[in-house]
Amino acid sequence: MDTKTALLIIDAQFDFCSPNGALFVPGAEQDVLRIAGLINQHGQALTEIFVSLDTHRVMDIAHPMFWEDPNGNSIAPFTTITAQAVQEGRWTPRYHAPYVLQYLKKLEEQKGFHHIIWPEHCLAGTPGAALDESISNALLAWTHRVGRDYTPIYKGINPLSEHFGIFRAQIPVPGDSETELNRGLLNHLSGFDRILICGEARSHCVATSIRQIIDHAPELVSKLVILTDCMSDVTNFEHNAQPIFDLAKGASFTTSSQLYLH
C-alpha cells in the first residue's frame, strides 16, 4: 500500500517571505525556494498539499489602528499590550473595549503568550496576502501534473482574535466557528501516514500549529515530519519555538535535502 503523505505549508505569503513584505521573516526568501523545490522533486509522493493563508483586516486587534495611546495616536508595531496597561489607561482599544480587556486577560492565562501589535500584514485582497510566487508556481505545476488540487486553509479573518496556529484562534470568538478548533481538519490529517510541516514563521504560526496538534490531536505527533530548513523565526523571537518542539515527542526533524519519500 502506498504511503499517504500530506504537505502542510504554513503562511508562505508575500508579506512574510519577501524582503519587501510588511512583516518579512529573515530567511523566508530561501525557505520558499526549498519548499518549491521539494514540491517539484517529490510531487508524485505527495498525496495532498495544504496551504494556510493568514488573512487580516486593517482594523485587526493586533494592528496599530485598533489601538491608541493617551494622546489619541495609533500604537507602534511591536508594542506589547497587557491587560494591566489597558486598565491603567496606557493603551486604549478603539473598538469593543469590554471584550478586548477580557480577551487580554484570557490570552495572558495561556503560558508564553503576550499581545503584540504587528505591522499591518496579509490584508485581505492585497498582494501581501498572496502566496509567494515560487510556491504558487510549484503548486500550480503540481496540480496540473498529478491532477489533484491543493487545499487552502484561511485563518485570521475574524479581527477580534489572533490566529497563529492553523487549527484554532488563540481565543475563539463566541459565535464564530472559524475561530474554534478545526476538528474536521485534524480528523482529515489523521488519514495520512506522515504530515510534512514547513512555512512561516517558525517562532509563531508553525510552532503554535504544532502545539495545537500536541494539545488536541496527540495521536498525530508521531506522523509529523518537521522540515527545519524550510522555516525561519521572526527577529527577536527565536526562543519561541524550541520549548514547543521539545514537547513534540515522537515527531521527526529533518531537512528538505535529507527527506526521503517513497
N, C-alpha and C positions, 0 to 999 in steps of 0.2 A: 504494500500500500504506500502511495506517495505521501511524503511528509507535507502537512499543511502549514504554510508559513505566512504570517501576517507581517507587514512592514508598517510601523506606526511612525509617521513623520510629524513632529510637533512644531507648529508655528514657524515654518520655513518661509517667512514672508519678507517683503522688501524692507519694511521698517526695522526689522531685526538683523537682516542678512546683508544689507548693502551699507557700505561706508557712508552713503548719503541718506540712510534711513533715520527716522526720528528717534529710534531707540536702538541704535546699532550695537550689536554684541560683538566685540572684537574676536576675530577668529571664525565667525559665522560665514564669512565670504568664502573661506576654504572648506568649511564643513559641508556647505551645499554642493560644492563640486564633488566631494567624496560621496555624498548621498546619491547624486545624479549618476555617478559612475557605478555605484552599487546597483541601481535600478537597471542601467544599461547592461551590466555584466551578468547579473543574476536574475534578470526579469522572468525567465521561464520558471524559476523555482519559487517565485512569489505568488502565492495564491490570491492575496488581496492586499491592496495598499490603502491605508487610511491616512488622511491629511487633515490635521486640525488647523483651523483658521481663527486666530484671535480677531475679534470684530468689535469695535467700540464706537461710541458717540463722543462728540466733543464734551458734552456735559456729563461726564462719567465721574463716579465717586472717587476715582484715582487720577483724575486730570485736574490741572490747575484752576480752570474756570469754575469748577464746582465749589471752590473754597475762596475765602477772603480773610485777610488779616484785619486788625482793628482799624486800619485806615481805608478799608474797602478795596485793597489791592488783591489780585489773584496770587495764589501761593506759587512759589518757585518749584520747579521739578526737583525731585529727590528729597523733598522735605518729609520728615516723619511726623505723623499726626497721631496723638494719643487721645484717649477719652478724657483724661485729666486736663490736657491742654485745651480741649474744646469747652469743658466745664469752666475753666478759668478765663475763657474768652480770648485766648491767644489765637485761635483759629475758629472760623465760623462757617458751617456749610450754608451755601446759598439756597439749598433745596432740602426738603424732607428732614429738617433738623432733629425732631424727636427720634425718627427712625435711625438716622445716622449715628446718633450718640449710642443707641443700643447696639447698633452694628459694630461700632468700635469696641465696645465692651465685650461682645461675643468673640470678636476677632482676637482680642488680647488674651482670651482664655485658651486659644489654640497655641500651644508652645511653639515658639520660633517665628510667629507672625506678627508683623507690625504694619500699620497702614502707611504706605509710602506713596507720594504723589509722583507720577511718571509724566514725561513729556507726552503730549497728545500723539497717539500712535495707533496704527491699524484702524483708521477711521473708516467706517462702512462706506463702500463705493469709491474710495480713493486709491491711487496707485500704491500707497503704503501698505494697504491690506492685501495686496495681490501676492501670490506665490512668487518666490524667487524665480527668475526666468530659467535658470539651469534646471531647477526642479520641475517647473511646469513643462518644459520641453521634454524632459525624460519621462514624465508621467504620460504625456500625450503619445509619445513614441511607444511606450509600454502598452498603453490601452489599444492602440492600433495593431500592435504586434501580437498580443495574446487574446484580444477580443473580450477583455473584461475592463469595466470602468473602475477608476479609483473612487474611494468613498470620502467625501468631505465631512468634517465634524466642526460645526460652528460653535464658538464659545465666547463669552464676554459680551453678548448682545444686551443683556439687561444692565443698565448703567448704575444700578444700586448695589452691585456686589462685584468684588474682584473674582476672576475666574482663571486662576493659574492652571490647575490641573484640568485635564480634558474631561474628567468624569463627573465633576461637581464643582459648583461655585464654592468659594471659601465659606460664605454664609448664604445658604439658599434663601431666596426672596419668597415670602409667602404668596402662594397663588401662581407662581411661575415655574412650571415643570422643567423648563430649560435650565434652571439653576440647581435643580435637585439631582440626586445621584442618578447617573445614566446606567441603570441596571441592564437595560437592553444591550448596550454596547459591551458591557462586561460579560454578559451571557454569550454574546456573539463571539467574543475573543476566546471564550472557553473552548470553542470548537477547533481551535488551532493547536498544532503541536509545539510551535515556537512563535514568539512575538518579538520581532526586532524593534528596538526603540532608538530613535535619534531625533535631532532637532534642537530648537532653541527655546529658552535658554536653559542650559544645564542647571543653573543655580535656582531657577524658578519653575517654569512650566514643566520641564522634563522631570525634575526631582519631585515636584508635587504630584504629577501624574503617577509616578512610581509609588509614592507614599499612599495615594488613594487605592492603588491595587493592593498594597500590603494590608491596608485597613479594611477594604470592602470585598476583596476577592483574593485572599492569600493563596488559594489553590493555583493561581496563575503565576505566582512569583517564580516557580521553577521553570516556567516556559519562557521567561524573559531573557533576551539577549541584548545587552546594553552596549551600544556602539560608541565607545569612549572617544573616538577621533571624529565623531560626527555631531558634536555638541560643544558649546562653549559657555562661559559664565558672563553674566552682567558684571562690569567692572565694579570692584569693591564688595562683591557678594560671592566671591569664590568659595567661601566657607559654607555656604548654604547646603550644598548637595551631599557632601560626604557623609554626614550623620544619617541621612536617609538611605544612601547607597549601602551603608554598613548594616542597615536593618533588612536589606533585601537578600536574606539568606537563601541560597539555592539558585539565585539568578546568575547568569553568565555575563562576564565582561570581556569584550574583545574589540578589535578594530575592524574597519571595513576591509583592510588589506589581508587580514588573517581569517576573515569569515569564510567558512566552508558550508555551502548549501548543496543539498542533494535531493 
